[in-house]
């Protein structure tokens, strides 16, 4: 694995990643005021003189999408929404699709959906693929991130299979985790996913994005994912069109580190 040879190189890497953050709140206690504060603060986290920010997106539940769109209008920050029975995925497909349609109708630029992990563990790969494809169909023209919830998939082979199914069904990104279980993003799961992305590109010429999310709360942890992506794919891959970090606590800490 490559390592940074100077503090300046690490700083430049973190500055690059800051513009790839999905600044997120996904709590049962979210309120309209909390969403307002998150959006306004996300717009303030920018230092043009140092080339820092803005974040790539704000990620919220579907009921807050319209409010987030109004608040972020003209900022260049996208509005992402979890939809499709997040976080467990345990709803019938028609209900998942309707929730995705709702988020899109409210103005979401990006959808973060979850796969049916139980179906994958049962070997029902067709169901996993068909559900992603159905949501891909209704979200054409918007960015679709497919959450694998790697902490529940148990093995590297399962993570690789889930990655292949999501990519094959039309995912724009594959994402590690919901952040709602004990084991979220790990470098080990990220490595499997990034290698699967590279293998797909070598076969088809189409890049798929990667998003690490869940439990990433320090600049040092961010650098692990930067280094993995740099080593496996290349530095040019690390941009907001292809590389994201889901963050809540991390965002303020990283901005403070970059501007101290």
C-alpha positions as CSV (number, residue, x, y, z in Angstrom):
1,X,0.0,0.0,0.0
2,X,1.3,3.5,-0.8
3,X,2.0,5.9,2.0
4,X,2.3,9.6,2.0
5,X,5.8,10.9,2.1
6,X,5.0,14.3,3.7
7,X,2.4,16.1,5.8
8,X,1.7,18.3,2.8
9,X,0.8,15.3,0.7
10,X,-1.6,14.0,3.4
11,X,-3.1,17.5,3.8
12,X,-3.7,17.7,0.0
13,X,-5.3,14.3,0.0
14,X,-7.7,15.3,2.8
15,X,-8.5,18.6,1.1
16,X,-9.4,16.6,-2.0
17,X,-11.6,14.2,-0.1
18,X,-13.5,17.0,1.7
19,X,-15.2,17.8,-1.6
20,X,-16.3,14.2,-1.8
21,X,-18.2,14.2,1.5
22,X,-21.9,13.4,1.8
23,X,-22.8,15.4,4.9
24,X,-25.4,13.3,6.6
25,X,-28.1,13.1,9.2
26,X,-30.3,10.0,9.4
27,X,-31.7,10.0,12.9
28,X,-35.2,9.3,14.2
29,X,-35.0,12.6,16.0
30,X,-34.3,14.7,12.9
31,X,-36.4,17.8,12.8
32,X,-36.9,20.6,10.3
33,X,-34.6,22.8,12.3
34,X,-31.9,20.2,12.3
35,X,-32.1,19.9,8.5
36,X,-32.0,23.7,8.1
37,X,-29.0,23.9,10.3
38,X,-27.2,21.0,8.5
39,X,-27.8,22.6,5.1
40,X,-26.7,26.1,6.1
41,X,-23.7,24.7,7.9
42,X,-22.8,22.6,4.9
43,X,-22.7,25.7,2.7
44,X,-20.5,27.5,5.2
45,X,-17.9,24.7,5.2
46,X,-15.9,26.2,2.4
47,X,-12.6,28.1,2.2
48,X,-12.0,29.1,-1.4
49,X,-8.6,30.6,-0.7
50,X,-7.4,27.2,0.4
51,X,-9.3,25.2,-2.1
52,X,-11.5,23.5,0.5
53,X,-15.1,22.5,-0.1
54,X,-17.9,22.6,-0.6
55,X,-19.1,19.1,0.3
56,X,-20.5,17.0,-2.5
57,X,-24.0,16.4,-1.0
58,X,-26.3,16.5,2.0
59,X,-28.0,13.2,2.7
60,X,-31.4,13.1,4.5
61,X,-34.5,11.1,4.8
62,X,-37.1,11.5,2.0
63,X,-39.5,13.6,4.2
64,X,-36.8,16.3,4.4
65,X,-35.7,16.3,0.7
66,X,-37.9,19.2,-0.4
67,X,-36.7,21.4,2.5
68,X,-33.0,20.5,1.8
69,X,-33.5,21.4,-1.9
70,X,-34.9,24.8,-1.0
71,X,-32.1,25.5,1.4
72,X,-29.3,24.4,-0.8
73,X,-30.6,26.0,-4.0
74,X,-27.8,27.6,-6.0
75,X,-25.0,26.2,-3.8
76,X,-23.9,23.4,-6.1
77,X,-24.4,20.9,-3.2
78,X,-26.5,17.9,-4.2
79,X,-29.4,16.5,-2.2
80,X,-29.1,12.8,-1.5
81,X,-31.8,10.7,0.1
82,X,-31.9,7.2,1.5
83,X,-35.0,5.4,0.2
84,X,-36.2,1.9,-0.5
85,X,-36.8,0.7,3.1
86,X,-33.6,2.0,4.6
87,X,-31.8,0.7,6.6
88,X,-33.1,-3.0,6.8
89,X,-34.5,-3.3,3.3
90,X,-37.3,-5.5,4.6
91,X,-40.2,-4.3,2.6
92,X,-41.9,-5.5,-0.5
93,X,-40.4,-4.2,-3.7
94,X,-43.4,-2.1,-4.8
95,X,-43.2,-0.1,-1.5
96,X,-39.5,0.4,-2.0
97,X,-40.0,1.7,-5.5
98,X,-42.8,4.1,-4.3
99,X,-40.6,5.5,-1.6
100,X,-37.8,6.1,-4.1
101,X,-40.3,7.8,-6.5
102,X,-41.4,10.0,-3.6
103,X,-37.9,11.1,-2.8
104,X,-37.3,11.9,-6.5
105,X,-40.5,13.8,-6.8
106,X,-39.5,15.9,-3.8
107,X,-36.3,16.8,-5.7
108,X,-33.6,14.4,-4.7
109,X,-30.5,14.4,-7.0
110,X,-29.2,11.1,-5.6
111,X,-30.7,8.0,-4.1
112,X,-29.0,5.7,-1.6
113,X,-30.8,2.4,-1.5
114,X,-30.1,-0.9,0.3
115,X,-29.9,-4.3,-1.1
116,X,-31.9,-7.2,0.5
117,X,-29.1,-8.9,2.4
118,X,-31.2,-11.8,3.5
119,X,-31.9,-12.7,-0.1
120,X,-28.2,-12.6,-1.0
121,X,-27.3,-14.8,2.0
122,X,-30.0,-17.3,0.8
123,X,-28.5,-17.3,-2.6
124,X,-31.4,-15.6,-4.2
125,X,-29.2,-13.5,-6.4
126,X,-32.0,-12.8,-8.9
127,X,-34.1,-11.0,-6.4
128,X,-31.1,-8.8,-5.3
129,X,-30.4,-7.9,-8.9
130,X,-34.0,-7.4,-9.9
131,X,-34.7,-5.0,-7.0
132,X,-31.7,-2.8,-7.8
133,X,-32.7,-2.9,-11.5
134,X,-36.3,-1.8,-10.6
135,X,-35.0,1.2,-8.6
136,X,-32.5,2.0,-11.3
137,X,-35.4,2.1,-13.8
138,X,-37.3,4.7,-11.8
139,X,-34.2,6.8,-11.0
140,X,-32.8,7.2,-14.5
141,X,-31.0,10.5,-14.8
142,X,-30.2,10.6,-11.1
143,X,-27.3,9.1,-9.2
144,X,-28.0,5.7,-7.7
145,X,-25.8,4.5,-4.8
146,X,-26.4,0.9,-3.7
147,X,-25.6,0.1,-0.1
148,X,-24.4,-3.5,0.4
149,X,-24.3,-3.4,4.3
150,X,-21.0,-5.3,4.2
151,X,-21.0,-5.9,8.0
152,X,-24.0,-8.3,7.4
153,X,-22.6,-10.2,4.4
154,X,-20.2,-12.2,6.5
155,X,-17.5,-13.1,3.9
156,X,-15.4,-11.4,1.2
157,X,-17.0,-13.7,-1.4
158,X,-20.4,-12.4,-0.4
159,X,-19.2,-8.8,-0.6
160,X,-17.8,-9.4,-4.0
161,X,-21.0,-11.1,-5.3
162,X,-23.1,-8.2,-3.9
163,X,-20.8,-5.7,-5.6
164,X,-21.1,-7.6,-8.9
165,X,-24.9,-7.8,-8.7
166,X,-25.3,-4.1,-7.9
167,X,-23.0,-3.0,-10.6
168,X,-24.6,-5.3,-13.1
169,X,-28.0,-4.0,-12.3
170,X,-27.0,-0.4,-13.0
171,X,-25.6,1.1,-9.8
172,X,-23.7,4.4,-10.2
173,X,-22.0,3.8,-6.9
174,X,-21.6,0.9,-4.5
175,X,-21.6,1.9,-0.9
176,X,-20.3,0.0,2.2
177,X,-22.8,0.5,4.9
178,X,-25.9,2.2,6.4
179,X,-24.1,3.2,9.5
180,X,-26.9,1.6,11.5
181,X,-25.2,-1.7,12.6
182,X,-22.1,-2.4,14.7
183,X,-19.8,-3.3,11.9
184,X,-19.9,-0.6,9.2
185,X,-17.2,0.5,6.8
186,X,-13.9,-1.4,7.0
187,X,-10.8,-1.2,4.9
188,X,-11.1,-5.0,4.2
189,X,-14.6,-4.6,2.7
190,X,-13.6,-1.5,0.8
191,X,-10.7,-3.4,-0.8
192,X,-13.0,-6.1,-2.1
193,X,-15.4,-3.5,-3.5
194,X,-12.7,-1.4,-5.1
195,X,-11.1,-4.4,-6.8
196,X,-14.6,-5.5,-8.1
197,X,-15.0,-2.0,-9.5
198,X,-11.7,-2.1,-11.2
199,X,-12.4,-5.6,-12.7
200,X,-15.7,-4.3,-14.1
201,X,-13.9,-1.3,-15.7
202,X,-11.3,-3.6,-17.3
203,X,-14.2,-5.6,-18.8
204,X,-16.5,-2.9,-19.8
205,X,-14.8,0.5,-19.8
206,X,-17.4,1.9,-17.4
207,X,-16.4,3.3,-14.0
208,X,-18.6,2.8,-11.0
209,X,-18.2,5.0,-8.0
210,X,-17.4,3.9,-4.4
211,X,-18.7,5.3,-1.2
212,X,-17.4,4.5,2.3
213,X,-19.9,5.2,5.1
214,X,-20.5,4.3,8.7
215,X,-18.1,4.9,11.6
216,X,-15.6,7.0,9.7
217,X,-15.0,9.9,12.2
218,X,-11.3,11.0,12.0
219,X,-9.0,12.3,9.3
220,X,-6.7,9.3,9.8
221,X,-9.6,6.9,8.9
222,X,-10.4,9.0,5.8
223,X,-6.8,8.6,4.6
224,X,-7.1,4.8,4.8
225,X,-9.9,4.9,2.2
226,X,-8.0,7.4,0.1
227,X,-4.9,5.2,0.0
228,X,-6.9,2.1,-0.9
229,X,-8.6,3.9,-3.8
230,X,-5.3,5.4,-4.9
231,X,-3.5,2.0,-4.7
232,X,-6.1,-0.1,-6.4
233,X,-7.5,2.3,-9.0
234,X,-5.5,5.5,-9.1
235,X,-5.5,9.0,-7.8
236,X,-7.6,10.3,-10.7
237,X,-10.5,8.2,-9.4
238,X,-10.8,10.3,-6.3
239,X,-13.3,13.0,-7.2
240,X,-16.9,13.5,-6.2
241,X,-18.2,11.9,-9.4
242,X,-16.7,8.6,-8.4
243,X,-15.6,8.7,-4.7
244,X,-17.6,9.6,-1.7
245,X,-17.3,9.5,2.1
246,X,-20.5,9.4,4.2
247,X,-20.0,11.6,7.2
248,X,-21.7,13.2,10.2
249,X,-19.2,13.7,13.0
250,X,-16.3,13.6,10.6
251,X,-17.3,16.7,8.5
252,X,-16.7,19.3,11.2
253,X,-13.5,17.6,12.5
254,X,-12.0,17.4,9.0
255,X,-12.8,21.0,8.2
256,X,-11.3,22.1,11.5
257,X,-8.2,20.1,10.8
258,X,-7.8,21.6,7.3
259,X,-8.3,25.2,8.4
260,X,-6.4,25.2,11.7
